[in-house]
Each structure stands twice: as C-alpha cells, then as structure tokens.
Amino acid sequence: MADTRAEHGDAPAQAAGADAWFFCLRLLGGRYAFEAPLVTEVVRVGPLTRLPAAPAFLPGVFTHRGEVLPVLDIGQLVGQSAVAIRSSTRAALVHCGPWKVAVVSEGVEGLVSIARRDLEAPPAESAGVAEFLSAVGRDRHGPVAILDLPRLVETARARAVPAGGPTA
C-alpha cells in the first residue's frame, strides 16, 4: 500500500514522525481502526456464498479478482449485532499473517492519523470487542478504538476450525 500521507499533503506530520496511521471504519455504533498497513484495498462485497456449518461471524465467501475471500463480521465475532450486507456494503481487504480476509463494517472512513502521544491503554474490560482493543485515541472527528486485528483474525480462525481439524 502506498504512503498516502504525501498524497494528502500531510508533510508536517510525516516529517515529525509523531503520528500513527490507522484505517478507520464504523462498527457497532462506534469508530474502530487498525494498523493501516494491514489494508490492501477497499472493495464492494460481491454476492456471498454461505458455507455449510460456518459460524455466524463468517457470513460467507466471495470472489475478488479470482481469489475466494472469507468475509469477517467483527460484530458477530464478539457476540453483538451483525452488519447488514447489501449491494452497497464495502469491505476492507486485510492481510494478517498468512490470512487474507474481507472485514465488513457499517461504513468506511479510511485513513486517520493519531498522535502517538495521544494513544492510551484500552479499558480494563475483557468482554466483547473490548478484549480485542490495543489502544484508544482521538482524532479531529472524535474517539477511535484501536483493534488488534491480527488477534481478531486469529481468534476467528480458531473459532471457525475446531482444534482437531475437520473429521473425515
């Protein structure tokens, strides 16, 4: 992914090196973000194919440029409401280790910059989405909860595939 700071004329922040760049989306009625370099692109979700016996947080797969991608609904993963998937729904394609998934959300905001000094430890809660937060911050539009996306994707993978693997 190209460095978009220069494209957006943010030379002072780039020179200072004091800002962290995140990819922000709307989810569960709030603003959530994760490390920007994890995102390769934002796409419209194509027609979904539901997988038999897949958990609710994996509403299906779709084909993008010849590649079959699983769709991850973070709201469902953390036991909350599902994202309504419509023809206008966008997904962030992300790479987390060996996994490439499409993360759906209520809306995509795109890149946000938060000064590293303004990032704080997440709340001590350990249930729901709070268990996957790595920090909280604030940009000019308000609060942003920073997700540990690699941990979320690994948790989804572990919950989707039983420990013993598929049986014959």
N, C-alpha and C positions, 0 to 999 in steps of 0.2 A: 504494500500500500504506500503510495507516495506521500511525502510530507506535505500536508495541506496547509500548514501554517503560512508558508510563503505565498500560497495562492490566496489566502485570506488577508494578506497584508499585516500579519502579526509579528513583524520583525522585532519590536522591543521585547516581547515575551520570549521569542526564540533566542535572542542574544543573551538575555538574563538566565535562561535555562531554569527558571524558577517554577514554571508551570508544568503540570502533568496533563496529558491529553487523554480524554475518555470518550467513548461512544455512548451517547445518552438515548434512552428510549422511555416511553411511558408504559408503565406496567403496574397493575394492582392499585391504580388510582394515584400513583406517585411517579417520581423521576428516578430512574435507576440507570447506572452506567457501568461499563467495564473497560479495561485497558483497550485503547483504540487500535493498537497493532493487531489485535486478535481478529478484527473485522476485515474481510476481504472485499465485500460489496454488500449492497442492499438490493434486494430483488422483490418482485411481486411473487407471492406464493402461487404456484400453479395448482392445478387440480390435485387434490390429495388422494392417495391410495391408502386406505386403512389397513393396518397389518393385524392379522388374527392374533388375539391374546395379548396385544400390546397394551401397556398401561396407559391411562388417560393422559398423562403428560407427554406422550408421543402420539399425537392425533393422526399421524400418517407420514408418508414419504411423498416426495415429488421429484420430478426430473428437471434438472437445470444444466444446460449445456452437455447433455449426455451423461450426467452423473446423478445417481439416485441419492437424495439427501433426506435424512430424518428431520422432522420438524419437532422442536422442543418448545413446550409451553411451560414456562417457569412458574406461572401461577398455579397450574395443576400440580407441578412437581412439589410445591410447598404446601399443598392442601388447600388452596384458595380457588377463586373463580377462574374459569377458562377464558382464553382470548377467543373472541368470536372471529372465525376465519371466513373472510368474504373475498370476493374477487379483487377488492382494493387492499387487502392485507399485505403489508410488507414484512419481510424477514431480513435480519442481519445474518449473512453467512459468516460463520466464525470457524477458525481453526484453533483447537485446544489440544495440543499434543498430536496424537495420530488421528484425532476425531475431527470431522468437519460436519457441522450441523447448522440448521436454519433456526434461529431464535425468533419466534413471533412475539409481537407486542401490540399494545393498543395504539401506538404511534411512534414514529421515529423522529428524534430531534437532530441527531447527527453529532458532530464533534463538539465537545465543550472543553474548556480549559479551566483548571482549578489550580490555584497556587498551592504548591506542596505544603507550605506552612499552614494552610487553611484546612488540610485534611486531618480529621480526628478519628480516634478509635471508634468502632461501632458500639451501639448499646450492648449491654451485657446479656440481653435476651438470647436464648438459644433455640427458639422455636420458629417455624415458618421461614420466611425469607431472611429474617434477622440472622439465622445460623450461617448464611452464606455471604454476609457482608464483610468486607475487608476494611472499609473506612466510610466516613460520611464527610461531605463537604458542601460547599455553597458556591454557586456561580452567580452571575448577574440576574438569572431568572429564578433563583431560589435554591432550596436544598436538593442535594443529589446523594443518593445512597450508592456506594460503590460495591459492586458484586465481585466475588471471587469466581469468575466464570469458569476457569478450569476445574475448580472444585465442584461447581454445579453440574458441569457436563460429566465429570467422573461419577458423581452421585447418580445422575440419571442413567448412565451406562450400567452401573452396578445394580440399580433397582430394576432395570429392564431385562437384564440377563441373570438368571439365577446363578448362585455361586458354583453349582456343579455343572453349569452349562446346559445346553439342550440335551434332552434324552432321545435315544433312538427309538 
